[in-house]
Amino acid sequence: MQKKAFGLWSAVFLGVGSMVGIGIFIVIGEAGAIAGNLVIYTFVLGGIIALLAGYSLAKLALRYPSRGGVIEYLVQEYGEGFFSGSAGVLFYLAQLIGLAAVCKSFGTYAATYIQVTPFWINTFALAILALFTLINLIGAYFVAKSENLIVITKLSALIIFVGAALLYIDPTRLSAKDAPALINLFYALGLVFFAYQGFSVITNTVEDMQNPAKNMLRAMLIAISLVMILYVSTAVAVLGNLSLNEVIKAKDYALAEAAKPIFGELGFKIMAAVALISATSAINASLYSATQISYDLAKKGELPKFYQYNVFHSNEGLIVSALLIVPMILFVNLDEIATTASIVVLLIQGFVHAGHFLKIKETQANRILVFLAALGAFSAAGFAMAYTSSKMPLVSWYVAGAFFGAYLLEILLRFSGKRGNIKKHILYNDDEIKKRLEAVLYKKATS
């Protein structure tokens, strides 16, 4: 028997590498500007929600072992209909928003080497998007080979920074008496979850995992727990070395700014470089797989064959996706992009966990934990929307626009005849199998 590619720890490292990307470099300052030193507890609460979500997804992955991941679960839960089709389109739009946030963050950190102005931020953001679009069009094999090295580099830099920074923290900066209102802890929750998203990639390994019944849930919980410890420690290090005013002033690159008191200007430059490396890693890893696969799903109404090298024959999705990201970079600021992406992802997660109840007898998951996962996702999205309604009112429009755009595109694709229902890839029900076979045979007989 051929040995499967993913054991327990290789799945854990995949999850950790996916979570600890550019998100923490974006979020730590943005969330700190909202919640002050309470953001430390926001990272704890965000980690707990991620653990609950991870439990729910792991149970779904074991019952529906497909590389389609979240989209497969939505189709299984809500059927091959309009809602699951729109969710596929929304999933695609969420990927674009997230990629725009990463490109914008790259531009912000790169601009610190010259001058942090909108012109330079947008210039660097568009340049990195163009570069990796070109690389992916040619073939990104040499970049893919360096992914493990990049993950090791960024994790090592963060661990060294956190270890050193914890020795220099000023405990008074973490005092509760200087903390903002408690509600701010929850307002920052949706944004903090942005730094945790990525754990669902572990479910995509289910077909290539050794003994998934034993390792899937364990890998999910270990990966999220390790990342939560790292994030909480990082939040303590940043808030313990910078005043709240300093965090707000340098919120787009607060993590690099926090390295100054310990390592001086060189520390700032090193952490900025690590952020750039993390951003390039995230862009390279996501640009083709997320956009091309999601575009294909949204356009054709079916899940493509994931992780096969022959998908490189079509570049339509890559080019269309890159062009759609450009206006997001130019006309939406970093706060709005990151918050919008986080809210959309939280809502998709909420729908997945709420729909889990429709299949809970099959997955044999704990009802209370699944309920808490759905409640956590929807609550975090709700708090984020409530906060942004006064601080960043455009975000509500962007979220509404994403949903409206998803439904509108779904309608247009179906009426154009270029789109059918998104299909289930895992069939257990005898009637479903019979109907699918009849549809295939009838199509062949009439063609």
WOGIWO-V603680 format. One record per backbone hydrogen bond with DSSP energy under -0.5 kcal/mol. CO is the residue of the C=O (numbers start at 1). NH is the residue of the N-H. If there is no record, write none. Layout:
co->{CO,CO}
nh->{NH,NH}
This chain:
co->{5,6,7,8,9,10,11,12,13,14,15,16,19,21,22,23,24,26,27,27,28,29,30,31,31,32,35,36,37,38,38,39,40,41,42,43,44,45,46,47,48,49,50,51,52,53,54,55,56,57,58,59,60,64,66,68,69,70,71,72,73,74,75,79,81,82,83,84,85,86,87,88,89,90,91,92,93,94,95,96,97,98,99,100,101,102,103,104,105,106,107,108,109,110,111,111,115,117,118,119,120,121,122,123,124,125,126,127,128,129,130,131,132,133,134,135,140,141,142,143,144,146,147,148,149,150,151,152,153,154,155,156,157,158,159,160,161,162,164,165,165,169,170,171,172,175,176,181,182,182,183,183,184,186,186,188,189,190,191,192,192,193,193,196,198,199,200,200,201,202,203,205,206,208,209,211,211,212,214,215,216,217,218,219,220,221,222,223,224,225,226,227,228,229,230,231,232,233,234,235,236,237,238,238,240,243,244,245,246,248,250,251,253,254,256,257,259,259,260,263,264,265,266,267,268,269,270,271,272,273,274,275,276,277,278,279,280,281,282,283,284,286,286,287,288,288,289,290,291,292,293,294,295,296,297,300,301,304,305,308,309,310,311,315,316,317,318,319,320,321,322,323,324,325,326,327,328,333,334,335,336,337,338,339,340,341,342,343,344,345,346,347,348,349,350,351,352,353,354,355,356,357,359,359,360,360,366,367,368,369,370,371,372,373,374,375,376,377,378,379,380,381,382,383,384,385,387,387,388,392,392,393,393,394,395,396,397,398,399,400,401,402,403,404,405,406,407,408,409,410,411,412,413,413,414,425,429,430,431,432,433,434,435,436,437,438,439,440,441,442,443}
nh->{7,210,11,12,13,14,15,16,17,18,19,20,21,24,26,27,28,30,31,32,32,33,34,34,35,36,38,39,40,41,42,43,44,45,46,47,48,49,50,51,52,53,54,55,56,57,58,59,60,61,62,63,64,66,69,71,73,74,75,76,77,78,79,81,85,86,87,88,89,90,91,92,93,94,95,96,97,98,99,100,101,102,103,104,105,106,107,108,109,110,111,112,112,113,114,115,117,121,122,123,124,125,126,127,128,129,130,131,132,133,134,135,136,137,138,139,144,145,146,146,147,150,151,152,153,154,155,156,157,158,159,160,161,162,163,164,165,166,167,168,169,171,173,174,175,178,179,184,185,186,186,187,188,189,190,192,193,194,194,195,196,196,197,199,201,202,203,204,204,205,206,208,209,6,212,214,215,216,218,219,220,221,222,223,224,225,226,227,228,229,230,231,232,233,234,235,236,237,238,239,240,241,241,242,170,247,248,249,250,251,253,254,257,258,259,260,262,263,264,267,268,269,270,271,272,273,274,275,276,277,278,279,280,281,282,283,284,285,286,287,288,290,291,291,292,293,293,294,295,296,297,298,299,300,301,420,423,306,308,311,312,313,314,319,320,321,322,323,324,325,326,327,328,329,330,331,332,337,338,339,340,341,342,343,344,345,346,347,348,349,350,351,352,353,354,355,356,357,357,358,359,360,362,363,364,365,370,371,372,373,374,375,376,377,378,379,380,381,382,383,384,385,386,387,388,389,390,391,392,395,396,396,397,398,399,400,401,402,403,404,405,406,407,408,409,410,411,412,413,414,415,416,418,419,417,427,433,434,435,436,437,438,439,440,441,442,443,444,445,446,447}
